[in-house]
Amino acid sequence: MTRMLRVVGIDPGLRITGFAAVDLPDGSIEPSLAEGGVIRLNGKDSMEDRLEQLHRELAELLDELKPDQLAVEKLYAHYKHPRTAILMSHARGVILLAARQRRIPVEHLPSTEVKRAITGYGHASKQQMQQAVQSQCQLAELPQPPDLADAIGIALTCARRMAAERL
C-alpha cells in the first residue's frame, strides 16, 4: 500500500483564514489538492471571541484532515503597518497552538517564497496567485477568496519542498 503524506497549508487571518490539504504519495514529486476552504470569523466580534472560534474550527479541521505536516505563512511586518503584524500574530499563535496540541510538525514559509514557487515572482499579486493555483491544480474556477489560493500555494510549496528532500 502506498504511503500518503498529507500537508495542510494555512493562510492566517482574523476575518478569513484559508486552509488547504494536499496529498503526496510516496515516490511522487507532485502533490494533489485534496481539500480547501476558509474559516470565516465575524470582524465585529471581540478579538477573544474570534480567536476562540478560530481555535475551535481549526482543531476540528485538523482532527478531520489528519495532516502529517502543517505549513503556515510567516509574519512580515511593514514599517508603515506594524499593528497589522501584531494583530496577525494572534491568529498565528492560535494556529501554532492547535498544531502543537496534535503533535503536528509546522513549517513556516515566507509569503515571497510561496509566491516565487507558485508564480515565479516573489511579489506576485493576489490575482496572479489565484490564476497560478487554478492552472496548477486544474481547477474549473479561480479559487475564491484569495486567502484560499494563498493556502493552496502554501501547502503546495511545502509538499514540493518535502518531495525534493526525499529525492
C-alpha positions as CSV (number, residue, x, y, z in Angstrom):
1,M,0.0,0.0,0.0
2,T,1.3,3.4,-0.9
3,R,2.0,5.8,2.0
4,M,0.4,9.2,1.5
5,L,1.9,12.3,3.1
6,R,-0.7,15.0,3.8
7,V,0.2,18.6,4.2
8,V,-2.2,21.3,5.3
9,G,-1.4,24.9,4.4
10,I,-2.8,27.8,6.4
11,D,-3.1,31.4,5.4
12,P,-3.8,33.1,8.8
13,G,-6.3,35.9,9.1
14,L,-8.6,37.5,11.7
15,R,-11.6,37.7,9.3
16,I,-10.8,34.9,6.8
17,T,-8.3,32.1,7.4
18,G,-7.6,30.0,4.3
19,F,-6.8,26.3,4.5
20,A,-5.9,23.6,2.0
21,A,-4.8,20.0,2.2
22,V,-2.6,18.4,-0.4
23,D,-1.6,14.7,-0.7
24,L,1.8,13.5,-1.8
25,P,2.1,9.7,-2.4
26,D,5.5,8.1,-1.7
27,G,7.7,8.3,-4.8
28,S,5.7,11.3,-6.2
29,I,7.1,14.7,-6.7
30,E,3.8,16.5,-7.4
31,P,1.1,16.9,-4.7
32,S,-2.6,16.8,-5.5
33,L,-5.2,19.1,-3.9
34,A,-7.4,17.1,-1.6
35,E,-9.5,19.8,0.1
36,G,-9.6,23.6,0.6
37,G,-11.7,26.2,2.1
38,V,-11.9,29.1,4.5
39,I,-12.8,29.7,8.1
40,R,-14.8,33.0,8.3
41,L,-14.7,35.0,11.5
42,N,-17.0,37.8,12.4
43,G,-14.9,41.0,12.3
44,K,-17.4,42.6,14.7
45,D,-16.8,40.0,17.4
46,S,-14.2,40.7,20.1
47,M,-10.6,39.5,19.4
48,E,-11.0,36.9,22.1
49,D,-14.2,35.5,20.5
50,R,-12.6,35.4,17.1
51,L,-9.5,33.6,18.4
52,E,-11.6,31.1,20.3
53,Q,-13.7,30.4,17.2
54,L,-10.6,30.1,15.0
55,H,-9.1,27.6,17.5
56,R,-12.3,25.5,17.8
57,E,-12.9,25.4,14.0
58,L,-9.2,24.7,13.2
59,A,-9.0,22.0,15.8
60,E,-12.0,20.2,14.3
61,L,-10.5,20.6,10.8
62,L,-7.1,19.2,11.8
63,D,-8.8,16.3,13.6
64,E,-10.7,15.6,10.4
65,L,-7.9,16.1,7.9
66,K,-5.2,14.3,10.0
67,P,-2.2,16.1,8.4
68,D,1.4,14.8,8.7
69,Q,2.7,18.4,8.3
70,L,1.2,21.8,8.7
71,A,2.6,24.8,6.8
72,V,1.8,28.4,7.8
73,E,2.7,31.7,6.3
74,K,5.4,33.6,8.2
75,L,4.6,37.0,9.5
76,Y,6.2,40.0,8.0
77,A,6.0,43.5,9.4
78,H,5.9,46.5,7.1
79,Y,7.2,49.6,8.8
80,K,4.1,51.6,7.7
81,H,1.7,49.0,9.3
82,P,3.3,47.4,12.4
83,R,-0.1,47.0,14.1
84,T,-1.2,44.5,11.3
85,A,1.7,42.2,12.1
86,I,0.9,42.4,15.8
87,L,-2.7,41.6,15.3
88,M,-2.0,38.8,12.8
89,S,0.4,37.2,15.3
90,H,-2.6,36.4,17.5
91,A,-4.1,34.2,14.7
92,R,-0.7,32.6,14.0
93,G,-0.4,31.8,17.7
94,V,-3.8,30.0,17.8
95,I,-2.8,28.1,14.7
96,L,0.5,27.0,16.2
97,L,-1.2,26.0,19.4
98,A,-3.8,23.8,17.6
99,A,-0.9,22.1,15.7
100,R,1.2,21.6,18.8
101,Q,-1.8,20.1,20.7
102,R,-2.0,17.5,18.0
103,R,1.8,17.0,17.7
104,I,1.7,18.1,14.0
105,P,5.1,19.5,12.9
106,V,4.9,23.0,11.5
107,E,6.9,24.6,8.6
108,H,7.0,28.4,8.5
109,L,7.1,29.8,4.9
110,P,7.7,33.4,3.9
111,S,5.0,34.7,1.5
112,T,7.7,35.8,-1.0
113,E,9.0,32.2,-1.2
114,V,5.5,30.8,-1.7
115,K,4.7,33.4,-4.4
116,R,8.0,32.7,-6.2
117,A,7.4,28.9,-6.0
118,I,3.9,29.2,-7.4
119,T,4.1,32.1,-9.9
120,G,7.8,32.6,-10.4
121,Y,7.7,36.1,-8.9
122,G,8.1,36.7,-5.2
123,H,5.9,39.8,-5.2
124,A,3.0,38.4,-7.3
125,S,-0.4,39.9,-6.8
126,K,-3.4,38.1,-5.3
127,Q,-4.9,37.6,-8.8
128,Q,-1.6,36.2,-10.1
129,M,-1.6,33.7,-7.2
130,Q,-5.2,32.7,-7.9
131,Q,-4.5,32.2,-11.6
132,A,-1.3,30.2,-11.0
133,V,-3.1,28.0,-8.4
134,Q,-6.1,27.5,-10.7
135,S,-3.7,26.4,-13.5
136,Q,-1.5,24.1,-11.4
137,C,-4.4,22.4,-9.7
138,Q,-6.5,22.3,-12.9
139,L,-9.5,24.0,-11.2
140,A,-12.5,24.9,-13.2
141,E,-12.8,28.3,-11.5
142,L,-10.5,30.8,-9.8
143,P,-10.1,29.8,-6.2
144,Q,-12.1,32.4,-4.2
145,P,-11.4,34.2,-1.9
146,P,-7.7,34.9,-2.5
147,D,-7.0,33.5,1.0
148,L,-7.9,30.1,-0.3
149,A,-5.4,30.4,-3.2
150,D,-2.7,31.5,-0.7
151,A,-3.4,28.5,1.5
152,I,-3.2,26.1,-1.5
153,G,0.0,27.8,-2.5
154,I,1.5,27.3,1.0
155,A,0.5,23.7,1.0
156,L,1.9,23.0,-2.5
157,T,5.2,24.8,-1.7
158,C,5.7,22.8,1.5
159,A,4.8,19.5,-0.1
160,R,7.0,20.1,-3.1
161,R,9.9,21.0,-0.8
162,M,9.4,17.8,1.2
163,A,9.3,15.8,-2.1
164,A,12.5,17.3,-3.2
165,E,14.2,16.5,0.1
166,R,13.1,12.8,-0.3
167,L,14.9,12.5,-3.6
